């Protein structure tokens, strides 16, 4: 159910790779309308707190934007920002502090409060919305070997008095 400038349709997966190789996904575009333009969907079974209060959603977007995930009947919502890396990622929405009241309707709004323009920056592909009893583990990024440190973005974690940083080669001979 798209509303106020949002559109939603099921399409063939435009990037069936990485974390999501499924055949079909939801394409959500936020265009002019209202700053809260999004979509809602009704699920077949009632969302019960006993089944968990963590929700995950695979998302593909070209721009980093916050996605609001709302359970309408309970009137609870949380936003998580996409990385915008033009690859599938799994977002985790933690509703563990909320009281759920038998929801059957989910609403998603991209960059709530900002007018969409229908561009690639306001186009999202969504799949595999799931509910979990425990907080899912964060995605593990696999890097290719050997690691040469010519690119950036490594998550270096010093410990027990150690230090680590990527620097220019002090002796490139």
Residue pairs with C-beta under 8 A, 6 or more apart in sequence:
1 8
1 39
1 40
1 41
1 42
2 8
2 37
2 38
2 39
3 37
3 38
3 39
3 40
4 33
4 34
4 36
4 37
4 38
5 30
5 31
5 32
5 33
5 34
5 37
5 115
5 116
6 28
6 29
6 30
6 31
6 33
6 37
6 38
6 39
6 109
6 110
6 116
7 27
7 28
7 29
7 31
7 39
8 26
8 27
8 28
8 39
8 41
9 26
9 27
10 24
10 25
10 26
10 27
11 24
11 25
11 26
11 27
12 23
12 24
12 25
13 20
13 21
13 22
13 23
13 24
13 25
13 125
13 127
14 25
14 60
14 125
15 60
15 86
15 87
15 88
15 125
16 22
16 23
17 87
17 88
18 87
18 88
19 58
19 87
19 88
19 89
19 90
19 139
20 58
20 60
20 88
20 127
20 128
22 127
22 128
24 127
25 60
25 125
25 126
25 127
26 125
26 126
26 127
27 123
27 124
27 125
28 38
28 39
28 108
28 110
28 123
28 124
28 125
28 126
29 116
29 118
29 122
29 123
29 124
30 37
30 38
30 109
30 110
30 111
30 116
30 117
30 118
30 122
31 37
31 116
31 117
31 118
31 122
32 115
32 116
32 117
32 118
33 115
33 116
34 115
35 112
35 113
35 114
35 115
36 109
36 112
36 113
37 109
37 116
38 68
38 107
38 108
38 109
38 110
38 112
39 107
39 108
40 72
40 105
40 106
40 107
40 108
41 105
41 106
42 104
42 105
43 104
43 105
43 106
45 104
46 102
46 103
46 104
47 71
47 100
47 102
47 103
47 104
47 106
47 131
48 100
48 102
49 99
49 100
51 131
51 133
52 131
52 132
52 133
52 134
53 94
53 95
53 96
53 98
53 100
54 92
54 93
54 94
54 95
54 96
54 131
54 132
54 133
54 134
54 135
54 136
55 69
55 92
55 93
55 95
55 129
55 130
55 131
55 132
56 90
56 91
56 92
56 93
56 128
56 129
56 130
56 132
56 136
57 67
57 69
57 90
57 91
57 93
57 108
57 126
57 127
57 128
57 129
57 130
58 88
58 89
58 90
58 91
58 126
58 127
58 128
59 67
59 82
59 88
59 89
59 90
59 91
59 124
59 125
59 126
60 86
60 87
60 88
60 89
60 124
60 125
61 82
61 84
61 86
61 123
61 124
61 125
62 84
62 86
62 120
62 121
62 123
63 82
63 84
63 120
63 121
63 122
64 81
64 82
64 83
64 84
65 81
65 82
65 84
65 110
65 111
65 121
65 122
65 124
66 79
66 80
66 81
66 82
66 110
66 111
66 112
67 79
67 80
67 81
67 82
67 91
67 108
67 109
67 110
67 124
68 77
68 78
68 79
68 107
68 108
68 109
68 110
68 112
69 77
69 78
69 79
69 80
69 91
69 93
69 106
69 107
69 108
70 76
70 77
70 106
70 107
70 108
70 109
71 77
71 95
71 98
71 100
71 103
71 105
71 106
72 103
72 105
72 106
72 107
73 101
73 102
73 103
73 104
73 105
74 98
74 99
74 100
74 101
74 103
76 95
76 98
76 99
76 100
77 107
78 93
78 94
78 95
79 112
80 91
80 92
80 93
82 89
82 91
82 124
83 89
89 139
90 128
90 136
90 139
92 135
92 136
92 138
94 135
96 135
106 129
108 126
110 116
110 122
110 124
111 122
116 122
143 154
147 154
149 166
152 166
154 166
156 164
156 165
156 166
157 164
158 164
